[in-house]
């Protein structure tokens, strides 16, 4: 098992450029199946989840060419529909939660699809109901094979309809949009997700010939068309990486410039980190974070303890709550972290407590963090990464901690962060990849 060995407690310095957005990539790459024409996609992150999806597209028959490190062309002219029933597809599709995103495009263009029950993070239940209820409303019929954990879907006659989503699911909205763009008639999606990555998908589909209105709102109208053409698309930088680097700079007392962040697409993220007392400055399209000896958490106007909770866009993204939690351990003041969407995402706090953090885990969804104001440095320990976001939070903690830390199961981290050790080394971090496995 690969692990990271980190010697922390030293400030970092320099510039770092965020990768392309993982969550956008899984949508955009799936959309190449909607047209037989060539698609050119750039700023693709070189991470395991995305690379697995690209490999899966190739197995389905998509002609793929890598033009540069972050740019590929895709041509879905000859798709092998029979591949759905293969054991290889069941294995590969089941190991990648993002594989659910190919269903909408396949239903739209070919009228049928199959998908194994997808995998992904162990962060509690992540329902697929929104996807399938939307497909059903469009006229699809699906069968779940409980013995093989496999979904087979028939959609030979998709038609536009009114859909009120039970939750503003990002992947659910994207999947239903991709299914609806080639359906007969007009589809209306209310309570649609509206964050920048979904907007990016809709704008790209419109360049391909789709007719989507209401982009950026929670009410989308999609007039079905008969055919989509190829296009070029560049993905946004990953807002979760940007937030992670802001937190890293604060915890390690580092002077860091985050380059090319598309600041206007970050929504409330800079504001939330500002409420933790972190100073950051917009410089063009970069974010400059000065070295800070301390940062103080704000209170509410009446003096009560600050609560930071996740919410659908334009609320605060749940993927950054783990980062906010770990950063708060070294702030001055207290904060309640309320993770509403996933019931197991706070279960990594035991590692932070072992490192010396003062955290009360109230229940599976809430944790109170008592900031130490850097009076007591965290201490290095050996730990295992449970999921992508918790893994990076532990990595940030280790970089701020005194002494040696080892993080196992870094494959989880590398599912979402490309070449993270090399990029941190460039900032002056003491981190290296080692072989080993945890004692417990």
MISEZA-56134 format. One record per residue (C-alpha): residue number from 1; residue in one letter; x, y, z. Coordinates in steps of 0.1 Angstrom, whole numbers, plus 5000, padded with zeros to 4 digits. Each point is the difference from the previous one (the first is absolute). Example, Ala and Ser with C-alpha at 12.3 -4.5 7.8 and 13.67 -1.06 7.14 Angstrom:
BEGIN
tiza, drenti, xx, yy, zz
1, A, 5123, 4955, 5078
2, S, 5014, 5034, 4993
END
This chain:
BEGIN
tiza, drenti, xx, yy, zz
1, X, 5000, 5000, 5000
2, X, 5013, 5035, 4991
3, X, 5002, 5026, 5028
4, X, 5012, 5036, 5004
5, X, 5027, 5007, 5026
6, X, 4998, 5037, 5011
7, X, 5022, 5020, 5022
8, X, 4979, 5030, 5009
9, X, 5001, 5032, 5020
10, X, 5018, 5022, 4974
11, X, 4985, 5028, 4979
12, X, 4997, 4996, 4963
13, X, 5004, 5026, 4973
14, X, 4993, 5004, 4963
15, X, 4974, 4997, 4973
16, X, 4977, 4971, 4993
17, X, 4975, 4995, 4971
18, X, 4968, 4980, 5007
19, X, 4992, 4971, 4977
20, X, 4970, 4997, 4978
21, X, 4968, 4994, 5019
22, X, 4994, 4963, 5008
23, X, 4963, 5003, 5004
24, X, 4996, 5019, 4967
25, X, 5022, 4974, 4983
26, X, 4978, 4971, 5008
27, X, 4970, 5018, 4984
28, X, 5018, 5015, 4970
29, X, 5018, 4967, 4991
30, X, 4967, 4981, 5001
31, X, 4984, 5025, 4977
32, X, 5024, 4990, 4971
33, X, 4977, 4970, 4996
34, X, 4972, 5023, 4987
35, X, 5016, 5006, 4966
36, X, 5018, 4979, 4975
37, X, 5021, 5031, 4992
38, X, 5034, 5009, 5014
39, X, 5002, 5018, 5034
40, X, 5031, 5017, 5013
41, X, 5001, 5004, 5038
42, X, 5028, 5019, 5018
43, X, 5011, 5006, 5036
44, X, 4992, 4963, 5008
45, X, 5014, 4991, 5035
46, X, 5024, 4971, 5000
47, X, 4983, 4981, 5028
48, X, 4989, 4964, 5005
49, X, 4962, 5005, 4999
50, X, 5003, 5020, 4968
51, X, 5025, 4977, 4984
52, X, 4978, 4970, 5008
53, X, 4971, 5017, 4983
54, X, 5021, 5007, 4969
55, X, 5011, 4964, 4999
56, X, 4963, 4989, 5003
57, X, 4991, 5023, 4971
58, X, 5028, 4983, 4979
59, X, 4986, 4966, 5009
60, X, 4966, 5010, 4988
61, X, 5015, 5008, 4966
62, X, 5008, 5038, 5003
63, X, 5030, 5009, 4979
64, X, 5023, 5019, 5024
65, X, 5032, 5020, 4992
66, X, 5021, 5018, 5026
67, X, 5012, 5032, 4985
68, X, 5018, 5014, 5030
69, X, 5003, 4994, 5038
70, X, 4965, 5014, 5006
71, X, 4983, 4999, 4966
72, X, 4983, 4971, 4982
73, X, 4978, 4995, 4970
74, X, 4970, 4975, 5001
75, X, 4981, 4986, 4971
76, X, 4970, 4978, 5010
77, X, 4992, 4989, 4965
78, X, 5001, 4962, 5006
79, X, 4986, 4990, 5034
80, X, 4999, 4964, 5010
81, X, 4966, 4996, 5017
82, X, 5007, 4963, 5008
83, X, 5029, 5011, 5023
84, X, 4973, 5008, 5026
85, X, 4994, 4964, 5007
86, X, 5037, 4990, 5004
87, X, 5015, 4990, 5033
88, X, 5028, 5025, 4993
89, X, 4974, 5028, 4999
90, X, 4984, 4989, 5032
91, X, 5034, 5001, 5018
92, X, 5012, 5033, 4985
93, X, 4967, 5018, 5003
94, X, 4994, 4989, 5035
95, X, 5034, 5013, 5012
96, X, 4992, 5036, 4989
97, X, 4970, 5019, 5013
98, X, 5003, 5025, 4971
99, X, 4991, 4972, 4976
100, X, 4963, 5008, 5008
101, X, 5005, 5031, 4978
102, X, 5002, 4980, 4968
103, X, 4964, 4988, 5003
104, X, 4983, 5032, 4990
105, X, 5019, 5005, 4968
106, X, 4997, 4963, 4990
107, X, 4962, 5001, 5006
108, X, 4997, 5031, 4979
109, X, 5020, 4988, 4971
110, X, 4995, 4962, 5000
111, X, 4968, 4995, 5019
112, X, 5015, 4976, 5025
113, X, 5027, 4997, 5026
114, X, 5012, 4978, 5028
115, X, 5021, 5008, 5031
116, X, 5013, 4981, 5029
117, X, 4993, 5015, 5035
118, X, 5027, 5026, 5001
119, X, 5028, 5003, 5026
120, X, 5018, 5030, 5014
121, X, 5005, 5015, 5034
122, X, 4990, 4983, 5032
123, X, 4982, 5031, 5014
124, X, 4966, 4987, 5006
125, X, 4970, 4994, 4977
126, X, 5002, 5018, 4966
127, X, 4966, 4993, 4983
128, X, 4996, 4995, 4963
129, X, 4962, 5004, 5003
130, X, 5001, 5036, 4985
131, X, 5016, 4987, 4968
132, X, 4976, 4971, 4995
133, X, 4969, 5019, 5010
134, X, 5009, 5026, 4974
135, X, 5007, 4974, 4973
136, X, 4966, 4984, 5008
137, X, 4982, 5033, 4996
138, X, 5016, 5003, 4966
139, X, 4986, 4966, 4990
140, X, 5028, 4976, 5009
141, X, 4994, 4966, 5017
142, X, 5026, 4984, 5021
143, X, 5006, 4967, 5018
144, X, 5023, 4995, 5029
145, X, 5015, 4965, 5003
146, X, 5005, 4996, 5038
147, X, 5022, 4969, 4996
148, X, 5025, 5017, 4977
149, X, 4994, 5036, 5013
150, X, 4994, 5011, 4964
151, X, 4977, 5025, 4983
152, X, 4986, 4994, 4965
153, X, 4981, 5030, 4985
154, X, 4978, 5002, 4969
155, X, 4993, 5034, 4985
156, X, 4989, 4995, 4964
157, X, 4975, 5028, 5002
158, X, 5012, 5028, 5022
159, X, 4977, 5030, 5000
160, X, 5001, 5034, 5017
161, X, 4981, 5005, 5032
162, X, 4999, 5021, 5032
163, X, 5023, 4987, 5027
164, X, 5002, 5013, 5036
165, X, 5031, 4985, 5015
166, X, 4998, 4986, 5035
167, X, 5034, 5015, 5007
168, X, 5022, 5025, 4982
169, X, 5025, 4973, 4991
170, X, 5029, 5012, 4978
171, X, 5006, 4967, 4983
172, X, 4963, 4992, 4999
173, X, 4993, 5033, 4982
174, X, 5029, 4995, 4976
175, X, 4989, 4965, 4991
176, X, 4964, 5010, 4994
177, X, 5010, 5030, 4979
178, X, 5022, 4978, 4978
179, X, 4971, 4975, 4996
180, X, 4975, 5028, 4992
181, X, 5020, 5019, 4973
182, X, 4992, 4973, 4974
183, X, 4965, 4992, 5013
184, X, 4969, 5009, 4980
185, X, 4983, 5032, 5013
186, X, 5009, 5023, 5029
187, X, 5012, 4990, 5034
188, X, 4997, 5023, 5030
189, X, 5022, 4992, 5030
190, X, 4991, 5019, 5033
191, X, 5022, 4999, 5031
192, X, 5029, 4994, 4976
193, X, 5036, 5003, 5013
194, X, 5015, 5033, 4987
195, X, 5037, 5000, 5010
196, X, 5027, 5011, 4975
197, X, 5009, 4964, 4989
198, X, 4964, 4994, 4990
199, X, 4999, 5034, 4982
200, X, 5031, 4990, 4981
201, X, 4984, 4968, 4988
202, X, 4969, 5018, 4989
203, X, 5020, 5027, 4981
204, X, 5020, 4973, 4983
205, X, 4969, 4981, 4990
206, X, 4985, 5032, 4985
207, X, 5032, 5005, 4979
208, X, 4994, 4964, 4988
209, X, 4965, 5010, 4988
210, X, 4979, 4993, 5031
211, X, 4973, 5025, 5011
212, X, 5003, 5006, 5037
213, X, 4987, 5031, 5017
214, X, 5000, 5011, 5037
215, X, 5037, 4992, 5004
216, X, 5012, 5011, 5034
217, X, 4966, 4997, 5016
218, X, 4981, 4971, 5016
219, X, 4975, 4999, 4972
220, X, 5013, 4986, 4967
221, X, 4981, 4996, 4967
222, X, 5013, 4976, 4974
223, X, 4985, 4999, 4965
224, X, 5011, 4967, 4985
225, X, 5019, 4999, 4968
226, X, 5008, 4972, 4975
227, X, 5038, 5003, 4998
228, X, 5029, 5015, 5019
229, X, 5033, 5009, 4984
230, X, 5036, 5000, 5013
231, X, 5016, 5030, 5017
232, X, 5029, 5011, 5022
233, X, 4998, 5005, 5037
234, X, 5024, 5011, 5028
235, X, 4992, 4990, 5035
236, X, 5000, 5024, 5030
237, X, 5027, 4997, 5027
238, X, 4990, 4978, 5029
239, X, 4984, 5021, 5027
240, X, 5005, 4972, 5026
241, X, 5038, 5002, 4994
242, X, 4999, 5038, 5002
243, X, 4983, 4998, 5034
244, X, 5024, 4973, 5011
245, X, 5030, 5022, 4991
246, X, 4985, 5030, 5019
247, X, 4996, 4977, 5031
248, X, 5036, 4987, 4995
249, X, 5014, 5035, 4999
250, X, 4982, 5010, 5032
251, X, 5009, 4969, 5020
252, X, 5037, 5001, 4991
253, X, 5004, 5038, 5003
254, X, 5010, 5001, 4963
255, X, 5001, 5026, 4973
256, X, 4984, 4984, 4970
257, X, 4986, 5013, 4967
258, X, 4974, 4978, 4984
259, X, 5000, 5007, 4963
260, X, 4972, 5002, 4974
261, X, 4971, 4992, 5024
262, X, 4971, 5015, 4980
263, X, 4991, 5020, 5031
264, X, 4965, 5009, 4988
265, X, 4991, 4963, 4999
266, X, 5010, 4994, 5037
267, X, 4967, 5012, 5015
268, X, 5000, 5002, 5038
269, X, 5033, 4980, 5004
270, X, 5023, 5030, 5006
271, X, 4975, 5016, 5024
272, X, 4997, 4968, 5022
273, X, 5038, 4998, 5003
274, X, 5000, 5037, 5008
275, X, 4976, 4993, 5029
276, X, 5026, 4977, 5014
277, X, 5023, 5030, 5001
278, X, 5021, 4991, 4970
279, X, 5013, 5030, 4981
280, X, 4999, 4996, 4962
281, X, 5003, 5025, 4972
282, X, 4988, 4998, 4965
283, X, 5027, 5010, 4975
284, X, 4986, 4998, 4965
285, X, 4988, 4964, 4997
286, X, 5024, 4988, 5028
287, X, 4996, 4997, 5037
288, X, 5028, 5012, 5022
289, X, 5001, 4988, 5036
290, X, 5026, 5017, 5022
291, X, 5018, 4982, 5028
292, X, 4979, 5003, 5032
293, X, 5012, 4993, 5036
294, X, 4964, 4996, 5010
295, X, 4964, 5002, 4987
296, X, 4969, 5006, 5021
297, X, 4966, 4984, 4993
298, X, 4971, 5025, 4998
299, X, 4969, 4997, 5021
300, X, 4964, 5007, 4990
301, X, 4988, 5036, 5006
302, X, 4984, 4990, 5033
303, X, 5034, 4985, 5012
304, X, 4989, 4964, 4997
305, X, 5023, 4973, 4986
306, X, 5004, 5000, 4962
307, X, 4984, 4971, 4981
308, X, 5013, 4990, 4966
309, X, 4977, 4976, 4981
310, X, 4998, 4986, 4965
311, X, 4972, 5008, 4977
312, X, 4991, 4997, 4963
313, X, 5017, 5027, 4977
314, X, 5003, 5029, 5005
315, X, 5004, 4987, 5036
316, X, 5033, 4986, 5013
317, X, 5011, 4968, 4984
318, X, 5001, 4969, 5022
319, X, 5033, 4990, 4985
320, X, 5018, 5028, 5019
321, X, 4985, 4994, 5035
322, X, 5028, 4976, 5008
323, X, 5026, 5026, 4991
324, X, 4982, 5027, 5020
325, X, 4999, 4977, 5030
326, X, 5037, 4992, 5000
327, X, 5009, 5037, 4995
328, X, 4978, 5010, 5029
329, X, 5021, 4979, 5024
330, X, 5028, 5025, 4999
331, X, 4978, 5032, 4998
332, X, 4992, 5022, 5030
333, X, 4963, 4994, 5010
334, X, 4974, 4973, 4996
335, X, 4978, 4988, 4971
336, X, 4973, 4974, 4995
337, X, 5004, 4980, 4968
338, X, 4967, 4986, 4987
339, X, 5004, 4974, 4973
340, X, 4964, 4995, 4988
341, X, 5003, 4979, 4969
342, X, 5022, 4970, 5009
343, X, 4998, 4983, 5034
344, X, 5035, 4985, 5002
345, X, 5021, 5029, 4987
346, X, 5011, 5012, 5035
347, X, 5012, 4966, 5012
348, X, 5036, 5009, 4992
349, X, 5001, 5025, 5030
350, X, 5014, 4972, 5023
351, X, 5033, 5004, 4981
352, X, 5001, 5037, 5006
353, X, 4992, 4994, 5037
354, X, 5029, 4976, 5002
355, X, 5022, 5028, 4985
356, X, 4989, 5023, 5029
357, X, 4970, 5019, 4985
358, X, 4972, 5010, 5023
359, X, 4968, 4987, 4982
360, X, 4967, 4987, 5014
361, X, 4982, 4977, 4976
362, X, 4964, 5007, 5009
363, X, 4984, 4975, 4976
364, X, 5007, 4986, 4965
365, X, 4992, 5034, 4985
366, X, 5014, 5026, 5024
367, X, 5033, 5008, 5017
368, X, 5010, 5029, 5022
369, X, 5036, 5012, 4995
370, X, 5018, 5019, 5028
371, X, 5027, 5020, 4983
372, X, 5034, 4998, 5017
373, X, 5013, 5033, 4983
374, X, 5032, 4980, 4991
375, X, 5009, 5000, 5037
376, X, 5006, 4963, 4998
377, X, 5012, 4985, 4968
378, X, 4984, 4968, 4988
379, X, 5023, 4970, 5003
380, X, 5008, 4976, 4972
381, X, 4985, 4966, 5001
382, X, 4993, 4970, 4977
383, X, 4965, 5000, 4985
384, X, 4979, 4986, 4971
385, X, 4981, 5021, 4975
386, X, 4963, 4990, 4999
387, X, 4989, 5020, 4970
388, X, 5012, 5027, 4976
389, X, 4991, 5031, 5020
390, X, 5009, 4987, 5034
391, X, 5033, 4988, 4986
392, X, 5010, 5034, 4988
393, X, 4988, 5015, 5034
394, X, 5023, 4976, 5018
395, X, 5028, 5008, 4975
396, X, 4996, 5037, 5009
397, X, 5000, 4992, 5037
398, X, 5032, 4980, 4996
399, X, 5017, 5028, 4981
400, X, 4992, 5023, 5030
401, X, 5009, 4975, 5027
402, X, 5033, 4996, 5019
403, X, 5020, 4970, 4991
404, X, 4993, 4970, 4977
405, X, 4967, 4989, 4987
406, X, 4991, 4971, 4977
407, X, 4968, 4999, 4980
408, X, 4990, 4966, 4986
409, X, 4974, 4992, 4973
410, X, 5011, 5030, 4980
411, X, 4983, 4985, 4970
412, X, 4969, 5017, 5013
413, X, 5017, 5034, 5000
414, X, 5013, 4994, 4965
415, X, 4965, 4993, 4987
416, X, 4994, 5037, 5003
417, X, 5033, 5019, 5001
418, X, 5026, 4996, 4972
419, X, 5037, 4997, 5008
420, X, 4993, 5016, 5034
421, X, 5033, 4990, 5015
422, X, 5021, 5015, 4971
423, X, 4980, 5032, 5002
424, X, 5005, 5003, 5037
425, X, 5037, 4993, 4997
426, X, 5002, 5030, 4976
427, X, 4986, 5021, 5029
428, X, 5027, 4987, 5024
429, X, 4981, 4973, 5017
430, X, 5019, 4970, 5014
431, X, 4979, 4972, 4986
432, X, 5009, 4967, 4983
433, X, 4983, 4969, 4988
434, X, 5009, 4968, 5019
435, X, 4989, 4964, 5000
436, X, 4983, 4987, 5031
437, X, 4968, 4990, 5017
438, X, 4984, 5010, 5033
439, X, 5005, 4979, 5031
440, X, 4963, 4998, 5007
END
